[in-house]
Amino acid sequence: MLLTAALLGALTAGPARLAPPAHAPVPRHQDEEVERLMRAATTGRAVVRPQAARRLVELGPRGEERLLAELGPDGMGLAALGPPILEALGIARDPRLRAALWESLGDADFPWRPSSARAVAERPTPAEARRFVPLLDDVLGEVRTAAAEGLMRSHGPLPPLRAVLADEDERVRRAAAVALVRAGDRRPLWLLFEELARVDQWFERRSGQAARILAARALESLGVELHGLDPLEEPDASSAVAARSAIEADLTAMLGPRPELLPQQRAGRTAPARIGLELRSCREGELWLRWGADDQLIVGQGNPAVVSLPPGTTARLEDLLTAGLAAAGPRRMYGTPGCDLEQLLVRGASSETLLLVKGPEPVAGLRPEALQPAWRALVESLPTASSEAPADPRLVELRERALRILASLGGPVAPATTAR
């Protein structure tokens, strides 16, 4: 079975706290309320940490001085504070804390960059608007999403937001669409409208339904009447079709005829997949790959890029994975929950799920050696930079990107052509 949303949230929440640097000792403090909130924000239960962190920062100078002491004079203690405190720093008043957040966003090795991005995007100033523009090209979708929101809240330029309406990550597209509408450009309402027809799945996970729910909420928050649309209903249900027709009529009256969308903005069904790799790296980004029984490679979710593979590719990969899983033994989860996740799904003659999880620090030998031949074959089935000029930008250097993400998760995967 796939991970539930709740379990996935726990797995991607990261470790409670990294050890503070030895060179930055934290002074003892006598403020009992500050210390209690500090403990709850760093070592408390997962549901308590964000609330405690927020209250700590809301104390003003009392809480902020405590956090600055933890940071140390060189700011090296920022990562040790953990995501809940980092995100709460978005409301901090001390400019030194905000400067530390921006500095962490420029460090590719900082493990909690999405949290820093969400923090600076919460209450940005107009003077910071231009600083969000480079983040729209960040390797992490969560950072790009926060950048779109920060650019809107800081009243930044709109052209960069329009460019990311074609982003491969649906969270980025949705955030950019909402940001543009709130900034006065209502045309991206059509993009949100298209999401109401999503029917895709990631194996047993109903990703299309989740997208419909989020799009409906976004449209409603932007003042669009939903005409009784229930996003839980299948899009081809008569009531859903009628509601979308009414919404489309309203948007047409407001914006003019429905535009022709870019190919990467269309959503639809794809053939059932037999093999899947869900890759989530806190440093290198995310990648969703599926290999179908029809020998098609499906890249991405919702509106994927599709590549035709040589006949028999999927069956050959299934055989390698079946042999590798048998050689690896019965264990199907390796590592400890953290911000990195590598999940293999095989849905052929038998149903298998293999999960590798860890925090931001490298873990030697996390991926079983018996699976390396199968992983090499999966990677080598991907198009390379030298392939015939792929029309979809998501396919450019796909193999190289997969290798970088895999290396950050379970360790390097050497292509068979270079392995000795």
N, C-alpha and C positions, 0 to 999 in steps of 0.2 A: 504493500500500500504506500501511496505517497505520504509525505509528511503533511499533517494538518497545518492550517495557517498559524494556529497557536504555537505548535511545536517549532515551525520554521522561524517564527518570531523569536522564540527563546534561543534557537540555535544561532541566529544572526545578531543577537543582542551583544555578543562579545563578553569577555571575562569581566567579572565584577570590578577588578582593579589591577593595574600593573604595578609592580614594585616601584616606589619612588626612587630616583637616582641617589646613590650613596653620597654624592658630593653636595646634595642639597638637603641637609637635615631640617626637619620641620620643628619650629619652636613650640614649646608647650603653651597652651592657651588656657585661660581661666574662665572664658565665657562658656558656660555649660550649654546654653541653647545652641550656640554656634557649633560646638563640638558634637552635640547630639545630632544636629542636622547633617554635619559633615560625615559622621559614621553612617547615617541612614542613606545618604546620597551615594556613598562609595561601596558599602558592604551590606546594605539592607536588601530586602527582597526586591525582585525586579520591578514589581508594580509600585513599590514605595520610592525607589531612587529618583525618578523624575520629579515627583512632588516635593521631596525633601530638597533636591537641588534647587528647584525654583524658589522655595521658601528661604533657602540659604542666601541666594543672590538678592532676594527682595529685602533682606535685612539692611541692604545698603553698605556703607563703609565697614560695618562690623563683619559681615560675611565676605565682602570683597577683599579685605585685608587678609583674612584667613586664607583665601584662595590664592592671593598673590604670594603669601608665604610658602604655600605648597608648590607654586610655580617655580620658585627659586629665582635668583637674580639673572640667570641666563635663559629663563623660560623653558628649561628642559623638562620640567615636571608636568607640562601640560597634558601629555598623553596619559600620565598616571591618574589624572582626575577622572577619566572615563567619560563615555558618551552622555550620560544624563547631566553631568555638571557642564560639559562643553555646550550642550544645547541651551541650558539655562543661562549661560553667559551672554546670550543674545539680548538680554534685558539689563546687563551690567552697565553701570554708569562710568566706571573707571576706564579711561582710555587705554591703560596699559593692558587690561584684559582683552579688549577688542583688538588691539594691535597684535597680541599673541595669537588670537584666532586667525587673523588674516595671514600672519606669518606661517601658521601651520598649513594653510591652504596652498602655499607655494612649495611645500615639502612633499615630494612624491612618496616618501617613506613614512609619513605620518599616518598612523593606522586608523584614525577616526575623522578623516576629512569630510565625509557626509555630515557628521554632527557639527563640525566647524562651519560648514557651508550653511546649514539650516540656522545656526546661531546668528551669523552675520546678516542673513537675509530677513531675519525677523523684524528688526527695526533699523533699517539702513538709512543713511543720510543721503541727500542729493549729491554730496561730494564723493560718495562711494560708488555712484552709479556705474562709472566706467570700469571699476574694478571687477564688476560681475561679468562683463562681456567676455574676457578670455575663459572664464569658467564654463561658458556655454559649449566649449569644445573639450571639456574635461573627459578623461577616460571613464569616469564613474557616472552612471546615470543619475544617482541620487544627488551628486554635486551639480550636474546640469539642471536638474529639476529645481533645486534651491536657487541656483543662479537666475533662472527665469523668474522666479517669484521675487527675488531681491531686486532684479532690474526693474520690475514693475513698481515695487514699493518705493524705490528710490527715484522714480520718474526718469528712468534712463531712456536711451534711444530705442525706437521700436524695430528698425530693420533687423538687428541681430535676433530678436524674438521671432520675427517672421521666418527667418532662416531655419530655426529649429522646429518649426511645425512639421518638418519632414524627418525629424530625429527617429532613429531606430527604436528608441525606448518610449513606450506609450505614456509613461509618467511624465517625460519631458514634453512630449507633444501636448498632453492635456494641460500641464502647467503653463506652457507658452500660450495656448489658446485662451485660457482663462485670463492670463496676464494681459494679453492684447485686448480682449473684450473690456476688461476693467480700465484699460488705458484709453478706450474710445474707439478701437477698431473692432467692429462687431462681426466681421466676415468669418473669423475662425469659429463662430457658432456652428457653421456647417461641419467642421471637423468633429466637434462634439456630437452633432446629430448623427454622423456616420457611425460613431461608436455604439449607438443604440441598436445597431443591426449585427453586432459581433456574435458569432456562434462558435468560435474556435475553442479548442481544449488543449491543455498540455497533459496528455495521457488522461488520467482520471481527474485532473484538476480543471475545473470549469472556468478557464481564464476569460472566455468571452462574456460569461454572465457577470463576473466581477467587473469587467470593463463597462458593461451596460449600467451597472449600479452606480459606478463612479461618474460616468458621463451624465446620467440622469440627475444626480445630485449637483453636478457642476452647472448644468443648464438651469436647473431650478434656482440655484443661488444667483444666477445671472439674470433672473427675471423672465425666463422662458416658461410659458405654460405647457405642462406635460400632457394635458388632456386625458388624465387617468391612466397614463402609461405605467405598467408594472414591469420594471426591468428584470424581475425574476421569471417572467413569462418568456417562452421561446419567441424569437422575433417573427416567426411565421404564423403565430397564433392570430386569429382574426382580430381580436381586440388590440393586440400590439401593432398590427398593420394599420388599423384605423387610427390609433393614437399617433403613430409616426406620420401618417398622411396629414393629420391636423397640424402637427408640429411643423412639418415641411411647408404647409400653406402659410403658417404664421411667419416662418423665416423668409419665405419667398416674398411676402408682402413687405417685410422689413428690409431685406437685403438684395432682392432681385433673384433671378433664376439660380437654381442650385448649380454650383460650378463643377467642372470636371476635375476630379481629384488626382493627385500624383499617385503613381502605382504603389509606392510604399505607404500610402495612406488608406488603401483599400483593405477591408477585412473580409474573411470568408473561410469556408471549410477547406481542410486539406485531407489528403488520404491518411488513413490510420497509420501511425508510426510503429515500428518494431523495436527501435533502439533510441534512447534519448540520453543526452548529457546536459545537465543543468549545472552551470558553472557560475559561482558567485565569489569574487575575490574583493577583499576590502582595499586592495591596492591597484588591481589591474582591470576591474570592471566585471561585467556579466556577459554570458554567452549562452544561448539556448540552441541546441542542435538536435535534430531528429533525422533518423534514417528510416524511410518507408519501405514497405514490402514491394512497392512499385519501383524501387531503386531511385527514389528521389530524396535529395538532401534538403531539409527544411530548416532555414536559419531565422531565428527570431520567433516572436509570438504575435498572434493577432493578425498581422499583415506581413507574413514571412516572405523572405526571398527563397526561391525554389531552384534547385540545381539538379539536372538529370545526371545520374551516375551510370557507369558501365553496367550492363546487365550482370546480375548475380552478386553485386557488391554487398547488399544488405545481408543476403544469406551467408556469404563468406565471413562477414563481420560477426554475425550471430554465432557461427561455429567457433570462431576464435574466442569470443566472450564466454560462451558456454564452457569451453575447455579451461579458460583462465579462471573462472569462478570456481570450477570443480577443483582445480589445483590449489587455489587459495584457501580452501577449506570452508567450513560452515559460517564463519564470522562474516557479518554483513555491515558492520559499522566500525569505523576506525577513527581514533582521535577523540577530542573533547569539544563540546559546543563552543563556537566562537563566531567571528564575522566571516570566516571562509567556509565555503560549502562546495563540495563536488559530489553530484549525485548521478549515478548511472541507473537507467531503467531499461530492462529487457522485457519485451512483451511478445515473445514468440511462442514456441511450443510450451515453454514454461515461463512463469512470471518471476522476475528477480529484481531486487533493488539493492544497490550498494551505495553506502554513504560514507564520505570522508569529511570530517569537520575539524576545525581548529581555529585558534585565535590568529592574530596578525603575525606572530613570530614563526619562522620556518620550523618544520618538524621533519627531521630526516627519516626517510623510509616510510612515510605515512601510507603511500599507495603500495599495495602488495606487489612484490616483484613478479609474481606469477601472472599479473594482469598487464605487465608492460607491453608484451607483444600485441595484445588486443588494442591497447591504447595507441600504440604506434600506427596500427592499421586504421583506426578511427581517424587519426590526424591526417594520415596520408590519403584518405578518401576526400579530404577537403580541397577545394580549388586553391591554387597557388597564385602568387603575384604574376607569374609568367603565363597563367592561363589566358585563353583568348578573351581579352578585354571585357570583363563582366559588366553588364549594363547597370547592375545594382551596386551602389557604393558599399553596401554591407558585405559584399563578397570580395572586395579588394583586400588583399593581404589577410584573408580569413585564416589561413593555416598558421601564419606567423602570429596572429593575435591569439589563436587557440593555444599555441605552444607557450606563449607568455603567461596566459591565465592558468593553464595547467601547472606550469612550473611554480607559480605562486601558491598553488593549492596543495597538490599531493607530491610535488617534486618534478624535476625535468622529465620530459618524454623525448628521447632521442629518436629521430626518424630512422627507419631500418636502413635507409640508403647510407647513413653515416655511422650507424652502430657497428662496433667491432666485436 
